[in-house]
Amino acid sequence: MNDKMKNLAVRAASGAALVAVMFGATLWNRGGFAAMLAVVGAGCLGEFYAMVRRAGLRPMRGAGFAAAACLFGAACGVQYDLIGATQEARPLVALLLLAVAVLLGAMPAMGLWRRSERPMADLGVTVFALAYVAAPVALMLFLPLLLDAGGVWNPRAMCCFFVLIWANDVCAYLTGMSFGRRKLFERISPKKTWEGFFGGIAGALLAGWGASALLDAEAWRWLVLALVVAVTGVAGDLVESMFKRSVELKDSGRMLPGHGGWLDRFDALLLAAPFAFACLAALRIFGM
């Protein structure tokens, strides 16, 4: 077996293990799903701050992680309240959101003691990490509720959502490798092509149609969601590639053999999740 085949085998095996873990945690119960997202969020946040330090900046890691944890905890409390599991979490949710506000307000003052040469840039990347990683991960907690037309917590639908992301990624890779000619964004990602982009959309739409059949749901809702996820997922991949290229990194980390780091594996999901949330919330608001 040559090196290329070995790398492909390692990538397939580690990818299958990741899928099994994510499906298992999601289908197990709400706690398992939340724990899985917490691990993903922590891994991505840590890699992003490490990438920022490579660029010569000094993010406020402690304050950033604390604010992210409080935001995620508040989202967990709101989710449990929405599904009717408990209303006792409401005071805790309020305290956690207050803690986020206090941390954000205190971060500029923390810079007074850090003697940084670029305090505004350090503060900016610290807060940006919350928007880039923490907020999307927190919003993902609500997708199992929004994906179900009846507003019931539906872990099977969430697994199908993950499949949309992966179908787009795999089909884009295979189509681009086989038929790719026209570069999509050569300055950022030389290997991505328009053929791969449209192949990924086709794969996501096919997965969306399959999800609607599996879940006995309206096909058009899943097709719309698949289109949103496919386009924003590619954007997420390109954004992370832009960040890595700016600090001359090939992979964001070594979390998964053959796949790179946490950000390498979940970059598409981080950008797709807020748009999916907005799309599903809008459909719910307008009764569609």
LOSE-624813 format. One record per residue (C-alpha): residue in three letters; chain; x, y, z. Coordinates in nm, 2 decimals. Each point is the difference from the previous one (the first is absolute). Layout:
LOSE-624813
rec aa: ALA; ch: A; xx: X; yy: Y; zz: Z $
...
//
This chain:
LOSE-624813
rec aa: MET; ch: A; xx: 0.00; yy: 0.00; zz: 0.00 $
rec aa: ASN; ch: A; xx: 0.15; yy: 0.34; zz: -0.10 $
rec aa: ASP; ch: A; xx: 0.01; yy: 0.30; zz: 0.22 $
rec aa: LYS; ch: A; xx: -0.30; yy: 0.16; zz: -0.17 $
rec aa: MET; ch: A; xx: -0.22; yy: -0.30; zz: 0.06 $
rec aa: LYS; ch: A; xx: 0.13; yy: -0.03; zz: 0.36 $
rec aa: ASN; ch: A; xx: -0.09; yy: 0.37; zz: 0.07 $
rec aa: LEU; ch: A; xx: -0.34; yy: -0.06; zz: -0.16 $
rec aa: ALA; ch: A; xx: -0.06; yy: -0.30; zz: 0.22 $
rec aa: VAL; ch: A; xx: 0.11; yy: 0.19; zz: 0.32 $
rec aa: ARG; ch: A; xx: -0.23; yy: 0.29; zz: -0.10 $
rec aa: ALA; ch: A; xx: -0.30; yy: -0.23; zz: -0.06 $
rec aa: ALA; ch: A; xx: 0.06; yy: -0.19; zz: 0.33 $
rec aa: SER; ch: A; xx: 0.03; yy: 0.31; zz: 0.22 $
rec aa: GLY; ch: A; xx: -0.29; yy: 0.16; zz: -0.18 $
rec aa: ALA; ch: A; xx: -0.22; yy: -0.30; zz: 0.07 $
rec aa: ALA; ch: A; xx: 0.10; yy: 0.00; zz: 0.36 $
rec aa: LEU; ch: A; xx: -0.09; yy: 0.37; zz: 0.03 $
rec aa: VAL; ch: A; xx: -0.34; yy: -0.06; zz: -0.17 $
rec aa: ALA; ch: A; xx: -0.07; yy: -0.28; zz: 0.25 $
rec aa: VAL; ch: A; xx: 0.09; yy: 0.22; zz: 0.30 $
rec aa: MET; ch: A; xx: -0.21; yy: 0.29; zz: -0.12 $
rec aa: PHE; ch: A; xx: -0.30; yy: -0.22; zz: -0.09 $
rec aa: GLY; ch: A; xx: 0.03; yy: -0.19; zz: 0.33 $
rec aa: ALA; ch: A; xx: 0.01; yy: 0.31; zz: 0.21 $
rec aa: THR; ch: A; xx: -0.29; yy: 0.16; zz: -0.19 $
rec aa: LEU; ch: A; xx: -0.22; yy: -0.30; zz: 0.02 $
rec aa: TRP; ch: A; xx: 0.08; yy: -0.09; zz: 0.36 $
rec aa: ASN; ch: A; xx: -0.17; yy: 0.29; zz: 0.17 $
rec aa: ARG; ch: A; xx: 0.00; yy: 0.38; zz: 0.03 $
rec aa: GLY; ch: A; xx: 0.29; yy: -0.01; zz: 0.25 $
rec aa: GLY; ch: A; xx: 0.21; yy: -0.20; zz: -0.24 $
rec aa: PHE; ch: A; xx: -0.07; yy: 0.24; zz: -0.28 $
rec aa: ALA; ch: A; xx: 0.09; yy: 0.30; zz: 0.21 $
rec aa: ALA; ch: A; xx: 0.32; yy: -0.17; zz: 0.13 $
rec aa: MET; ch: A; xx: 0.11; yy: -0.07; zz: -0.36 $
rec aa: LEU; ch: A; xx: -0.06; yy: 0.36; zz: -0.11 $
rec aa: ALA; ch: A; xx: 0.19; yy: 0.12; zz: 0.31 $
rec aa: VAL; ch: A; xx: 0.30; yy: -0.20; zz: -0.09 $
rec aa: VAL; ch: A; xx: -0.02; yy: 0.11; zz: -0.37 $
rec aa: GLY; ch: A; xx: -0.03; yy: 0.36; zz: 0.11 $
rec aa: ALA; ch: A; xx: 0.29; yy: -0.01; zz: 0.24 $
rec aa: GLY; ch: A; xx: 0.22; yy: -0.17; zz: -0.26 $
rec aa: CYS; ch: A; xx: -0.08; yy: 0.25; zz: -0.27 $
rec aa: LEU; ch: A; xx: 0.04; yy: 0.30; zz: 0.24 $
rec aa: GLY; ch: A; xx: 0.34; yy: -0.13; zz: 0.12 $
rec aa: GLU; ch: A; xx: 0.13; yy: -0.04; zz: -0.35 $
rec aa: PHE; ch: A; xx: -0.13; yy: 0.34; zz: -0.11 $
rec aa: TYR; ch: A; xx: 0.18; yy: 0.17; zz: 0.29 $
rec aa: ALA; ch: A; xx: 0.32; yy: -0.20; zz: -0.08 $
rec aa: MET; ch: A; xx: -0.03; yy: 0.12; zz: -0.36 $
rec aa: VAL; ch: A; xx: -0.03; yy: 0.36; zz: 0.12 $
rec aa: ARG; ch: A; xx: 0.31; yy: -0.03; zz: 0.22 $
rec aa: ARG; ch: A; xx: 0.19; yy: -0.13; zz: -0.31 $
rec aa: ALA; ch: A; xx: -0.10; yy: 0.33; zz: -0.16 $
rec aa: GLY; ch: A; xx: 0.18; yy: 0.19; zz: 0.28 $
rec aa: LEU; ch: A; xx: -0.31; yy: 0.10; zz: 0.19 $
rec aa: ARG; ch: A; xx: -0.08; yy: -0.08; zz: 0.37 $
rec aa: PRO; ch: A; xx: -0.37; yy: -0.09; zz: 0.04 $
rec aa: MET; ch: A; xx: -0.15; yy: 0.00; zz: 0.35 $
rec aa: ARG; ch: A; xx: -0.04; yy: -0.38; zz: 0.00 $
rec aa: GLY; ch: A; xx: -0.13; yy: -0.03; zz: 0.36 $
rec aa: ALA; ch: A; xx: -0.27; yy: 0.27; zz: -0.04 $
rec aa: GLY; ch: A; xx: -0.09; yy: -0.14; zz: -0.35 $
rec aa: PHE; ch: A; xx: -0.05; yy: -0.35; zz: 0.13 $
rec aa: ALA; ch: A; xx: -0.19; yy: 0.12; zz: 0.30 $
rec aa: ALA; ch: A; xx: -0.24; yy: 0.21; zz: -0.21 $
rec aa: ALA; ch: A; xx: -0.05; yy: -0.29; zz: -0.25 $
rec aa: ALA; ch: A; xx: -0.08; yy: -0.25; zz: 0.29 $
rec aa: CYS; ch: A; xx: -0.25; yy: 0.24; zz: 0.15 $
rec aa: LEU; ch: A; xx: -0.16; yy: 0.06; zz: -0.34 $
rec aa: PHE; ch: A; xx: -0.03; yy: -0.38; zz: -0.06 $
rec aa: GLY; ch: A; xx: -0.13; yy: -0.06; zz: 0.34 $
rec aa: ALA; ch: A; xx: -0.27; yy: 0.26; zz: -0.05 $
rec aa: ALA; ch: A; xx: -0.10; yy: -0.15; zz: -0.33 $
rec aa: CYS; ch: A; xx: -0.03; yy: -0.34; zz: 0.17 $
rec aa: GLY; ch: A; xx: -0.23; yy: 0.15; zz: 0.26 $
rec aa: VAL; ch: A; xx: -0.22; yy: 0.17; zz: -0.26 $
rec aa: GLN; ch: A; xx: -0.02; yy: -0.33; zz: -0.20 $
rec aa: TYR; ch: A; xx: -0.12; yy: -0.20; zz: 0.30 $
rec aa: ASP; ch: A; xx: -0.26; yy: 0.27; zz: 0.07 $
rec aa: LEU; ch: A; xx: -0.13; yy: -0.01; zz: -0.36 $
rec aa: ILE; ch: A; xx: -0.05; yy: -0.37; zz: 0.01 $
rec aa: GLY; ch: A; xx: -0.19; yy: 0.03; zz: 0.33 $
rec aa: ALA; ch: A; xx: 0.26; yy: -0.20; zz: 0.19 $
rec aa: THR; ch: A; xx: 0.04; yy: 0.26; zz: 0.27 $
rec aa: GLN; ch: A; xx: -0.06; yy: 0.37; zz: 0.08 $
rec aa: GLU; ch: A; xx: 0.23; yy: 0.00; zz: 0.29 $
rec aa: ALA; ch: A; xx: 0.29; yy: 0.08; zz: -0.22 $
rec aa: ARG; ch: A; xx: -0.12; yy: 0.35; zz: -0.08 $
rec aa: PRO; ch: A; xx: 0.18; yy: 0.18; zz: 0.28 $
rec aa: LEU; ch: A; xx: 0.32; yy: -0.18; zz: -0.09 $
rec aa: VAL; ch: A; xx: -0.04; yy: 0.10; zz: -0.36 $
rec aa: ALA; ch: A; xx: -0.04; yy: 0.36; zz: 0.10 $
rec aa: LEU; ch: A; xx: 0.31; yy: -0.02; zz: 0.22 $
rec aa: LEU; ch: A; xx: 0.21; yy: -0.16; zz: -0.28 $
rec aa: LEU; ch: A; xx: -0.11; yy: 0.26; zz: -0.25 $
rec aa: LEU; ch: A; xx: 0.09; yy: 0.27; zz: 0.26 $
rec aa: ALA; ch: A; xx: 0.34; yy: -0.17; zz: 0.03 $
rec aa: VAL; ch: A; xx: 0.05; yy: 0.02; zz: -0.37 $
rec aa: ALA; ch: A; xx: -0.08; yy: 0.37; zz: 0.00 $
rec aa: VAL; ch: A; xx: 0.23; yy: 0.07; zz: 0.29 $
rec aa: LEU; ch: A; xx: 0.29; yy: -0.19; zz: -0.16 $
rec aa: LEU; ch: A; xx: -0.05; yy: 0.18; zz: -0.33 $
rec aa: GLY; ch: A; xx: -0.01; yy: 0.33; zz: 0.19 $
rec aa: ALA; ch: A; xx: 0.31; yy: -0.08; zz: 0.21 $
rec aa: MET; ch: A; xx: 0.22; yy: -0.12; zz: -0.30 $
rec aa: PRO; ch: A; xx: 0.11; yy: 0.35; zz: -0.10 $
rec aa: ALA; ch: A; xx: 0.10; yy: 0.08; zz: 0.36 $
rec aa: MET; ch: A; xx: 0.20; yy: -0.33; zz: 0.02 $
rec aa: GLY; ch: A; xx: 0.22; yy: 0.14; zz: -0.28 $
rec aa: LEU; ch: A; xx: 0.12; yy: 0.27; zz: 0.24 $
rec aa: TRP; ch: A; xx: 0.21; yy: -0.26; zz: 0.19 $
rec aa: ARG; ch: A; xx: 0.12; yy: -0.21; zz: -0.31 $
rec aa: ARG; ch: A; xx: 0.24; yy: 0.26; zz: -0.14 $
rec aa: SER; ch: A; xx: -0.08; yy: -0.11; zz: -0.36 $
rec aa: GLU; ch: A; xx: 0.14; yy: 0.18; zz: -0.30 $
rec aa: ARG; ch: A; xx: -0.34; yy: -0.05; zz: -0.18 $
rec aa: PRO; ch: A; xx: -0.27; yy: 0.01; zz: 0.26 $
rec aa: MET; ch: A; xx: -0.28; yy: 0.07; zz: -0.24 $
rec aa: ALA; ch: A; xx: 0.09; yy: -0.29; zz: -0.23 $
rec aa: ASP; ch: A; xx: 0.04; yy: -0.24; zz: 0.31 $
rec aa: LEU; ch: A; xx: -0.35; yy: 0.10; zz: 0.12 $
rec aa: GLY; ch: A; xx: -0.15; yy: -0.02; zz: -0.35 $
rec aa: VAL; ch: A; xx: 0.12; yy: -0.36; zz: -0.06 $
rec aa: THR; ch: A; xx: -0.11; yy: -0.11; zz: 0.35 $
rec aa: VAL; ch: A; xx: -0.36; yy: 0.13; zz: -0.06 $
rec aa: PHE; ch: A; xx: -0.01; yy: -0.11; zz: -0.36 $
rec aa: ALA; ch: A; xx: 0.07; yy: -0.36; zz: 0.11 $
rec aa: LEU; ch: A; xx: -0.33; yy: 0.01; zz: 0.19 $
rec aa: ALA; ch: A; xx: -0.18; yy: 0.09; zz: -0.32 $
rec aa: TYR; ch: A; xx: 0.19; yy: -0.24; zz: -0.22 $
rec aa: VAL; ch: A; xx: 0.00; yy: -0.31; zz: 0.23 $
rec aa: ALA; ch: A; xx: -0.20; yy: 0.04; zz: 0.33 $
rec aa: ALA; ch: A; xx: -0.33; yy: 0.15; zz: -0.14 $
rec aa: PRO; ch: A; xx: -0.04; yy: -0.25; zz: -0.29 $
rec aa: VAL; ch: A; xx: 0.06; yy: -0.29; zz: 0.24 $
rec aa: ALA; ch: A; xx: -0.26; yy: 0.14; zz: 0.24 $
rec aa: LEU; ch: A; xx: -0.25; yy: 0.04; zz: -0.29 $
rec aa: MET; ch: A; xx: 0.05; yy: -0.36; zz: -0.10 $
rec aa: LEU; ch: A; xx: -0.16; yy: -0.10; zz: 0.33 $
rec aa: PHE; ch: A; xx: -0.33; yy: 0.12; zz: -0.14 $
rec aa: LEU; ch: A; xx: 0.01; yy: -0.17; zz: -0.34 $
rec aa: PRO; ch: A; xx: -0.15; yy: -0.33; zz: 0.11 $
rec aa: LEU; ch: A; xx: -0.31; yy: 0.21; zz: 0.10 $
rec aa: LEU; ch: A; xx: -0.02; yy: 0.21; zz: -0.31 $
rec aa: LEU; ch: A; xx: 0.07; yy: -0.29; zz: -0.24 $
rec aa: ASP; ch: A; xx: -0.33; yy: -0.16; zz: 0.12 $
rec aa: ALA; ch: A; xx: -0.31; yy: 0.16; zz: -0.15 $
rec aa: GLY; ch: A; xx: -0.18; yy: -0.06; zz: 0.33 $
rec aa: GLY; ch: A; xx: 0.27; yy: 0.15; zz: 0.22 $
rec aa: VAL; ch: A; xx: 0.08; yy: -0.33; zz: 0.16 $
rec aa: TRP; ch: A; xx: 0.36; yy: -0.08; zz: 0.09 $
rec aa: ASN; ch: A; xx: 0.10; yy: -0.23; zz: -0.29 $
rec aa: PRO; ch: A; xx: 0.35; yy: -0.15; zz: 0.02 $
rec aa: ARG; ch: A; xx: -0.05; yy: -0.19; zz: -0.33 $
rec aa: ALA; ch: A; xx: -0.06; yy: 0.32; zz: -0.18 $
rec aa: MET; ch: A; xx: 0.32; yy: 0.14; zz: 0.14 $
rec aa: CYS; ch: A; xx: 0.20; yy: -0.30; zz: -0.12 $
rec aa: CYS; ch: A; xx: -0.15; yy: 0.07; zz: -0.35 $
rec aa: PHE; ch: A; xx: 0.12; yy: 0.36; zz: 0.03 $
rec aa: PHE; ch: A; xx: 0.35; yy: -0.12; zz: 0.06 $
rec aa: VAL; ch: A; xx: -0.04; yy: -0.22; zz: -0.31 $
rec aa: LEU; ch: A; xx: -0.08; yy: 0.31; zz: -0.21 $
rec aa: ILE; ch: A; xx: 0.33; yy: 0.15; zz: 0.10 $
rec aa: TRP; ch: A; xx: 0.20; yy: -0.32; zz: -0.07 $
rec aa: ALA; ch: A; xx: -0.18; yy: -0.07; zz: -0.33 $
rec aa: ASN; ch: A; xx: 0.08; yy: 0.34; zz: -0.12 $
rec aa: ASP; ch: A; xx: 0.37; yy: -0.04; zz: 0.10 $
rec aa: VAL; ch: A; xx: 0.04; yy: -0.35; zz: -0.14 $
rec aa: CYS; ch: A; xx: -0.18; yy: 0.07; zz: -0.33 $
rec aa: ALA; ch: A; xx: 0.19; yy: 0.32; zz: -0.05 $
rec aa: TYR; ch: A; xx: 0.33; yy: -0.18; zz: 0.05 $
rec aa: LEU; ch: A; xx: -0.09; yy: -0.29; zz: -0.23 $
rec aa: THR; ch: A; xx: -0.14; yy: 0.22; zz: -0.28 $
rec aa: GLY; ch: A; xx: 0.28; yy: 0.25; zz: 0.02 $
rec aa: MET; ch: A; xx: 0.26; yy: -0.27; zz: -0.01 $
rec aa: SER; ch: A; xx: -0.17; yy: -0.17; zz: -0.30 $
rec aa: PHE; ch: A; xx: -0.12; yy: 0.30; zz: -0.21 $
rec aa: GLY; ch: A; xx: 0.14; yy: 0.31; zz: 0.16 $
rec aa: ARG; ch: A; xx: 0.14; yy: 0.26; zz: -0.24 $
rec aa: ARG; ch: A; xx: -0.11; yy: 0.35; zz: 0.09 $
rec aa: LYS; ch: A; xx: 0.14; yy: 0.13; zz: 0.33 $
rec aa: LEU; ch: A; xx: -0.25; yy: 0.12; zz: 0.26 $
rec aa: PHE; ch: A; xx: 0.22; yy: 0.21; zz: 0.22 $
rec aa: GLU; ch: A; xx: 0.36; yy: -0.07; zz: -0.10 $
rec aa: ARG; ch: A; xx: 0.15; yy: 0.27; zz: 0.22 $
rec aa: ILE; ch: A; xx: -0.13; yy: -0.17; zz: 0.31 $
rec aa: SER; ch: A; xx: -0.05; yy: -0.37; zz: -0.09 $
rec aa: PRO; ch: A; xx: 0.17; yy: -0.09; zz: -0.33 $
rec aa: LYS; ch: A; xx: -0.15; yy: -0.35; zz: -0.01 $
rec aa: LYS; ch: A; xx: -0.37; yy: 0.11; zz: 0.02 $
rec aa: THR; ch: A; xx: -0.18; yy: 0.02; zz: -0.34 $
rec aa: TRP; ch: A; xx: -0.34; yy: 0.12; zz: -0.12 $
rec aa: GLU; ch: A; xx: -0.07; yy: -0.36; zz: -0.11 $
rec aa: GLY; ch: A; xx: 0.06; yy: -0.12; zz: 0.35 $
rec aa: PHE; ch: A; xx: -0.22; yy: 0.27; zz: 0.14 $
rec aa: PHE; ch: A; xx: -0.30; yy: -0.09; zz: -0.21 $
rec aa: GLY; ch: A; xx: 0.07; yy: -0.37; zz: 0.06 $
rec aa: GLY; ch: A; xx: -0.01; yy: 0.06; zz: 0.37 $
rec aa: ILE; ch: A; xx: -0.33; yy: 0.19; zz: -0.03 $
rec aa: ALA; ch: A; xx: -0.14; yy: -0.30; zz: -0.20 $
rec aa: GLY; ch: A; xx: 0.11; yy: -0.24; zz: 0.27 $
rec aa: ALA; ch: A; xx: -0.15; yy: 0.21; zz: 0.28 $
rec aa: LEU; ch: A; xx: -0.33; yy: 0.03; zz: -0.19 $
rec aa: LEU; ch: A; xx: -0.01; yy: -0.38; zz: -0.05 $
rec aa: ALA; ch: A; xx: 0.08; yy: -0.05; zz: 0.37 $
rec aa: GLY; ch: A; xx: -0.28; yy: 0.25; zz: 0.09 $
rec aa: TRP; ch: A; xx: -0.25; yy: -0.19; zz: -0.21 $
rec aa: GLY; ch: A; xx: 0.11; yy: -0.32; zz: 0.17 $
rec aa: ALA; ch: A; xx: -0.04; yy: 0.16; zz: 0.34 $
rec aa: SER; ch: A; xx: -0.35; yy: 0.11; zz: -0.08 $
rec aa: ALA; ch: A; xx: -0.10; yy: -0.35; zz: -0.10 $
rec aa: LEU; ch: A; xx: 0.17; yy: -0.16; zz: 0.30 $
rec aa: LEU; ch: A; xx: -0.17; yy: 0.25; zz: 0.24 $
rec aa: ASP; ch: A; xx: -0.33; yy: 0.01; zz: -0.19 $
rec aa: ALA; ch: A; xx: 0.04; yy: 0.38; zz: -0.02 $
rec aa: GLU; ch: A; xx: -0.08; yy: 0.25; zz: -0.27 $
rec aa: ALA; ch: A; xx: 0.26; yy: -0.03; zz: -0.27 $
rec aa: TRP; ch: A; xx: 0.02; yy: 0.37; zz: -0.09 $
rec aa: ARG; ch: A; xx: 0.10; yy: 0.10; zz: 0.36 $
rec aa: TRP; ch: A; xx: 0.30; yy: -0.24; zz: -0.01 $
rec aa: LEU; ch: A; xx: 0.09; yy: 0.10; zz: -0.35 $
rec aa: VAL; ch: A; xx: 0.01; yy: 0.37; zz: 0.10 $
rec aa: LEU; ch: A; xx: 0.20; yy: -0.08; zz: 0.30 $
rec aa: ALA; ch: A; xx: 0.24; yy: -0.22; zz: -0.20 $
rec aa: LEU; ch: A; xx: 0.06; yy: 0.30; zz: -0.24 $
rec aa: VAL; ch: A; xx: 0.07; yy: 0.24; zz: 0.29 $
rec aa: VAL; ch: A; xx: 0.23; yy: -0.25; zz: 0.17 $
rec aa: ALA; ch: A; xx: 0.19; yy: -0.08; zz: -0.33 $
rec aa: VAL; ch: A; xx: 0.07; yy: 0.36; zz: -0.08 $
rec aa: THR; ch: A; xx: 0.09; yy: 0.12; zz: 0.35 $
rec aa: GLY; ch: A; xx: 0.20; yy: -0.32; zz: 0.07 $
rec aa: VAL; ch: A; xx: 0.23; yy: 0.07; zz: -0.29 $
rec aa: ALA; ch: A; xx: 0.03; yy: 0.36; zz: 0.12 $
rec aa: GLY; ch: A; xx: 0.10; yy: -0.13; zz: 0.35 $
rec aa: ASP; ch: A; xx: 0.27; yy: -0.22; zz: -0.16 $
rec aa: LEU; ch: A; xx: 0.14; yy: 0.29; zz: -0.19 $
rec aa: VAL; ch: A; xx: 0.00; yy: 0.23; zz: 0.30 $
rec aa: GLU; ch: A; xx: 0.20; yy: -0.25; zz: 0.20 $
rec aa: SER; ch: A; xx: 0.24; yy: -0.04; zz: -0.29 $
rec aa: MET; ch: A; xx: 0.04; yy: 0.37; zz: -0.01 $
rec aa: PHE; ch: A; xx: 0.09; yy: 0.01; zz: 0.37 $
rec aa: LYS; ch: A; xx: 0.25; yy: -0.29; zz: -0.04 $
rec aa: ARG; ch: A; xx: 0.16; yy: 0.15; zz: -0.31 $
rec aa: SER; ch: A; xx: 0.05; yy: 0.33; zz: 0.19 $
rec aa: VAL; ch: A; xx: 0.22; yy: -0.18; zz: 0.26 $
rec aa: GLU; ch: A; xx: 0.15; yy: -0.26; zz: -0.24 $
rec aa: LEU; ch: A; xx: -0.17; yy: -0.30; zz: 0.14 $
rec aa: LYS; ch: A; xx: -0.10; yy: -0.31; zz: -0.19 $
rec aa: ASP; ch: A; xx: -0.22; yy: -0.15; zz: 0.28 $
rec aa: SER; ch: A; xx: -0.15; yy: 0.17; zz: 0.30 $
rec aa: GLY; ch: A; xx: 0.10; yy: -0.29; zz: 0.22 $
rec aa: ARG; ch: A; xx: 0.04; yy: -0.38; zz: 0.02 $
rec aa: MET; ch: A; xx: -0.32; yy: -0.10; zz: 0.16 $
rec aa: LEU; ch: A; xx: -0.11; yy: -0.26; zz: -0.26 $
rec aa: PRO; ch: A; xx: 0.25; yy: -0.20; zz: -0.21 $
rec aa: GLY; ch: A; xx: -0.04; yy: 0.09; zz: -0.37 $
rec aa: HIS; ch: A; xx: -0.23; yy: 0.29; zz: 0.08 $
rec aa: GLY; ch: A; xx: 0.21; yy: 0.24; zz: 0.19 $
rec aa: GLY; ch: A; xx: -0.14; yy: 0.20; zz: 0.30 $
rec aa: TRP; ch: A; xx: -0.33; yy: 0.09; zz: 0.15 $
rec aa: LEU; ch: A; xx: -0.04; yy: 0.30; zz: -0.22 $
rec aa: ASP; ch: A; xx: 0.09; yy: -0.20; zz: -0.31 $
rec aa: ARG; ch: A; xx: -0.28; yy: -0.25; zz: 0.07 $
rec aa: PHE; ch: A; xx: -0.27; yy: 0.24; zz: 0.12 $
rec aa: ASP; ch: A; xx: 0.07; yy: 0.32; zz: -0.19 $
rec aa: ALA; ch: A; xx: -0.30; yy: -0.05; zz: -0.23 $
rec aa: LEU; ch: A; xx: -0.23; yy: -0.08; zz: 0.29 $
rec aa: LEU; ch: A; xx: 0.10; yy: 0.31; zz: 0.19 $
rec aa: LEU; ch: A; xx: -0.10; yy: 0.24; zz: -0.28 $
rec aa: ALA; ch: A; xx: -0.30; yy: -0.21; zz: -0.12 $
rec aa: ALA; ch: A; xx: -0.16; yy: -0.03; zz: 0.35 $
rec aa: PRO; ch: A; xx: -0.10; yy: 0.37; zz: 0.04 $
rec aa: PHE; ch: A; xx: -0.15; yy: 0.02; zz: -0.35 $
rec aa: ALA; ch: A; xx: -0.18; yy: -0.33; zz: 0.05 $
rec aa: PHE; ch: A; xx: -0.14; yy: 0.13; zz: 0.33 $
rec aa: ALA; ch: A; xx: -0.11; yy: 0.32; zz: -0.16 $
rec aa: CYS; ch: A; xx: -0.16; yy: -0.19; zz: -0.29 $
rec aa: LEU; ch: A; xx: -0.19; yy: -0.24; zz: 0.22 $
rec aa: ALA; ch: A; xx: -0.10; yy: 0.28; zz: 0.24 $
rec aa: ALA; ch: A; xx: -0.14; yy: 0.21; zz: -0.28 $
rec aa: LEU; ch: A; xx: -0.20; yy: -0.30; zz: -0.13 $
rec aa: ARG; ch: A; xx: -0.14; yy: -0.05; zz: 0.34 $
rec aa: ILE; ch: A; xx: -0.09; yy: 0.37; zz: 0.05 $
rec aa: PHE; ch: A; xx: -0.19; yy: 0.01; zz: -0.33 $
rec aa: GLY; ch: A; xx: -0.17; yy: -0.33; zz: 0.06 $
rec aa: MET; ch: A; xx: 0.16; yy: -0.18; zz: -0.28 $
//
